[in-house]
Amino acid sequence: MSIDFTLMETLMGLYEDSAFSVIDWRSCVMILVSIVLFYLAIKKDFEPLLLVPIAFGMLLANIPLAGMMNEPVYSLGPDGLPVLEKIGGLLYYLYQGDALSIFPPLIFMGIGAMTDFGPLIANPKSLLIGAAAQFGVFIAFFLALAVHEWVPGIEFSPQEAAAIGIIGGADGPVVIYLATKLAPHLLGPLAVAAYSYMALVPVILPPVAKALTTRKERQMIMTQLRPVSKTTKIVFPVLCTILVSLILPEAAPLVGMLMLGNLFRECGVTERLSETAQNALCNILTIFLGVSVGATANGAEFLRADTLAIFALGCLAFAGGAAGGVLFCKLINLFSKDKVNPLLGLAGVSAVPMSARVAHKIAQEENPKNFLIMHAMGPNVAGVIGTSVAAAMLLTMFG
């Protein structure tokens, strides 16, 4: 009898020390959400490089008592200086790369090293298409300011509305960068929404394209792009950095790192740096950024009405950006002899290179001889620059 009693005490002690004794419904919901993201990433192949680390960070952050996001505890020593009493959780320290705006610009350097700016330089109209695709940013911004009129109890400040609107740029690092400056308390839902919608580009963009274009427009074959000289490709990142940074200094960290990575790629004398930026460094940063972003999705703070509003507004911003790009392409065609396939407007949504691939895939479905990928990369790169500029404008106005 005493042995049975001791066994029961031991089992009860194990239960009380385990996370099962304190887990609540919010944590269970977020763990289920992480499993859904695993399914989308692994089974459906929806941007697994993004969704797998994000989902795993979400999973870890919602295990009670694990303390993965616990902050360090300090006390004052006899000399009045802070003394570390307890170290923080692993993901808390990784998260500082997001909170201090370190990871986003470095990710941009990797993107720059991986990207050929030739299609953008060869077709300057791409810059206008990329700018038009920022339409969704400002639509979501104004909707976020007005949401309290439709949903009582939910109200966003101009700073919060700006951070929500930038989701429409479809660029996760930019969302994180702006959120840390304007609305750090909303970084979790903003970042998860942005990266989730980036992963869902193949789902969100095709309905927008088919609703706003005709079959004949989608079948349009464009003429081959003109060649761009090596000198031009070297001068472009330097000149772009100077002009954008002088006009909007707040854009310098993002645009500067993007152009530095591209200069590594194009100058011809920094192959090792280019290789590192676009492979090892970018992969490491993707892991750190993804896991730490997922870790901000704590059930207690995430499952709230304003978070659901952020996801709804983010989806509208994303679709609005794609629609703005497509409609602008159709506007160009009214006044220009050199017609552009309206699908290029989808690529103005700056999820590189996902949105360009989606535009190319839709064109191929309508006409197997239509190779749109290189043309689409122009607006795609322009969208990255445009989103950075839009973020800098919002930061200048509301920072």
Beta strands, then each sheet from edge to edge (+ up, - down):
strand 1: 73-76
strand 2: 82-86
sheet 1: 1+ 2-
end
